[in-house]
Amino acid sequence: MTGARLATIDRGSGSPVLLLHGQPGDGASWSRVTDRLVGRHRVLAPDRPGYGSTTVDAMGMAANADLMADLLRRRGAAPATVVGHSWAGGVAVLMAARHPGVVRSLVLAGSVGTPDSVNGLDRLLVAGRLGDALTAVGILGIGMVLPRLRAGSVAQRGRPASRSVGRGLRHVASWLPDEVLPGGWSGAWGRSRSTFAAEQFALMDELPAVGERLGGLAVPTTVVVGEWDMVVPPPAARSLAAAIPGARLVRLPEVGHFLARDAAGDLADVIASTDAEADCGPMHDHRVP
């Protein structure tokens, strides 16, 4: 990795917070959360391997965990509250398990971790050539088609409508991404596809190891889920929280998978409160009944 670059937003001062984006994405995906935290925290938001301006190739969850732990040490930002969204929730869990000295607390947002956090599509995306084609089409949809649909949905929300119609439009908008894929179709078949595919294989290969670590986590942990999340749905979040000793479950109303975008204030508050809990000594028992 000589000469490799791990692009990282590093802002603010105070107790460190590491923000790990899901797939796809980059450190800027957290911008609304970062803006709310920098007045009281030092916030680090890297472009994970295979994404954004980082020149490191895609890697699995454990390798991501080791790299991010090294990042915190090199920047003098350990121990930190580590926030993992979606796929990167597995990275956050493995950071706490493999490098306990660098993690003071965890926030798992729309996070994988238990068997019910993956579905049939996740398995189909690792099915050889069919998986490659579906990944490219999916990446193109996520990065080109769906953001346009979201823009139209958001525009419709600004027009007079009944309460039920307005709620329905919010519901639809919550499912859709708004970050446009760099490179369009060529990007969908290039780095974005290879990174997404590598991470899908890692998800299926490493999720059992993530699950095995949950019961041994010994830091304050909050699991956050949007009630409209269709990627990692609320029942999976409940399973995840139940598997972690003392974990707290926070369910946000009228929010989907994109918590950092649609519930930035609520998520920032959860991060700050979880970080503060690490100063309170032994964990309080918030286990989900």
N, C-alpha and C positions, 0 to 999 in steps of 0.2 A: 504493500500500500504506500510505498514511497512516492511522495508528490501528490497523493490523493487528497482531495479537499472535501471536508464535511461542512457544507455551508450551514451556518447557524445564526439565527437572530439572537442577540444577547443584549437585553435592555433592563434598566432599572437597578435597584439595590434592595437589600434585605434578604429574608429567607429565600433560598433558591427554589424555583419551580421549573421542572423540565416538562415540556409539552411535546408529545409524540403523535404525529398525525397518522391517519389510517391510509387506506389504499383506494385510489391514488390521492395525491395531495402534496403539500410542502409546508414549511414552517409558517408561511404567510397565511395558511388556512386558519390559524389561531389568532389572527390579528385583532378581532373584536374582544377576545378573552385577554390577550396580551395587554391591550390598551387599558383594561380594567384592573390588571394586576400590578402594573409597573410602579404604581405609587407606593406600594407596600412590599413588593417582592422583586427579586432579580429573576427575570424570565428568560429561559433558553428554549428556543424552538428551532430545532434542526430540520433541514431537508433530509429525510432518512435515505439510506443507500438505495440508489436507483431512481431517485426523484429530484426534481428541481435542479439547483446548481451544484449539488453534491456530485463529485466525480467517482465516488465509490460505487461499484456495481451492487445490484440487489443481493441480499443475503437472507438467511432464515432468522427465526425469532431469537434463538440463543445467540447467534452471531451479532444480531442487532443489539441485544441486551449487553453483550460484552463491549461493543463499540460505544454505546451510549454511557455505560459506566466509566469507560476510559475518558470520554468527553467531559464528564462531570469532574473527574479527578484532575485532568489537565487544566481545566479552567478554574480550579479552586472553588467549585460549586457543589461540593458534596459535604454532608448529605442533603438531598433535595426531596421535595415532594414530586413524585413522578406521576404524570397524567398520561394515560394511554387511551387513544380512541380506536375502537373497532379492532382491526388486526393488531394494532400496536398495543392493545391491552395485554396481549400475550407477551409482548416484549417487556412491558412494565412488570408483570408478574415474575418473569424470569430474572429481571434485574434485581428485584427484592430477594429472590431465592438464591441467586448466584453471587450477588454482590451486596449483602445486607448492609455493609458500611456506607454505601452511597445513597440509600433510600431511607428517608425518614417517615414517609407516608405515601399512600397510593390513592389515586382517583382513577377508576376504570369506567370510561364513558362509552356507552353503546358497545361494550367490550365482548370479545370472544373469551372463552375460558373453559366452558363445559361442553359436553357433546351436543347439547341442544342449541348451541350457538352457531352451528353449521347446518346447511340444508342440502337438498338435492342438487341445486345449481352449483354450490361450492364443489360438490363431488364431480359434477359433469365438466367443470372447467379444467379438471386435470386429466381428462379422458383423451389423451393423444392428440391427433390432428384435429379432431372435432373440438377439443378443448381449446386449441390454439385459435381456431376460427371464431369460436364463441367469445373468447377473450378479446380478440381484436374488434369484433362487432360490439361487444359490451363496452369496451374502452371508448370506441367512437361514439356510442350512444351516451355514455356518462359525460364525455368531454365536449360533445358537439350538439347532439340532438336535444337531450334532456335540459341543458341550460336554457335553450330557446323556449322550450315548453314552460319552464318555470317562469321565465320573463313574461310570457303571455298570461300565465296564471296570476302572477303578482299584479300585472296591469289590470286584470279583471277585478281583483280585490278592491281596487280604488274606485270602482263604480258602485252606485247605489244598488243594494240587493237586500234580500231578506237575511235575517240572522242565520238561518240554516244554510243558505247558499254561501254566505260569507265564511262560515265554518267549514263548509265543504271545500271551498277554494283554498283555505289555509291548510286543510288536510292534504290536498293534492300537492300544494307547493312544498310541504314539509318532506315529501318523498324525493323531491327532485334536486339534483346538484346544480350549482350555479358557476362552478369554476370551469372555464373553457380549456380544452386540451391543447397544449402547444403542438404545432405541427400538423394538426388536422388528421387526415387519413394516413399520411406517412408516419405521423407520431403514433397512431393506433397500431400500426404494424411494426413499429420500431421499438425504441427503448421502453415506452409505456407498456406495450404488450409483454415484452420479455420480463420486465419487472413484476407486473401483475401476475404473470404465469408462475414465476419463481416463488412469489409469495403465496400463491394458492397451493402449490405443492408443499411449501413449508407449513402452511396452515394444517393440511391434512396429516403431515408427518409428525409435527411437533405439538399439536393440540393435546394429545394424551399426556405428554410430559408436563405441559402447563397445568393440566388438571391435577396431576399428582402433587404439584407444589402448593396448591391452594390451601390445603389444611395446615401447612406449616408456616404460613405467612404470619409474621409477628409485628406488623406495623399497623397503625390506624389506616383503615381502608374504607373508602366510600364507592359504591357501585351506583352509577347514574344511568338512567334510561328514559327515553322519551316514550310517552304512552302510544305514539303513532309509529314507533320504529318498526319497520318491516324487514330490516336487514338482520339485526340481532334483537328479536322481539322481547317484550317485557318478561315472559316466562323464563327465558334464558338468563336475563339479568337477575331474576329472583333465585334461580338455581346457583348462579355465580356467587351472589351475596351469602346464600345459605352455606356454601362450601368453605367460606373464609371465616376463621374465628373472629368474632367481634365486628364483622363488617356491617356497615350501614347501607341501606338501600334507599335511594332517592328517585322517585318517579315524577317526571315533569309533564304536566298536562299540555296537550295540543302541540307537542313537539315530536319530530321524527328522529332520524338517525343523525342529522347534521346539527348536533348540540352546540358546537362552537359558533355556528352561524345563527341559529334560531333561538338559542337560549343562553347567549354569552354572559349576561349578567348573573343569571341563576348559577351557571356553571362556575363562573369566577368566584361567587360566594361559597360554593361547595368546596372548591379548591382551597380557598383561604381558611375555611373552618376546619377542613381536614388537616391542613398544615399546622394550624394552631393546636389541634388535638395531640400532635406529636410532642408538644411541650408539657402535656398534662400527666406524664408518667404512664403507668400501666393502662392498657386499653380498656375503655368501657365496653360493655357487651351490648352491641346493637344488633345481635344476630336476628335474622329474619325468622319469625316463628313458622 
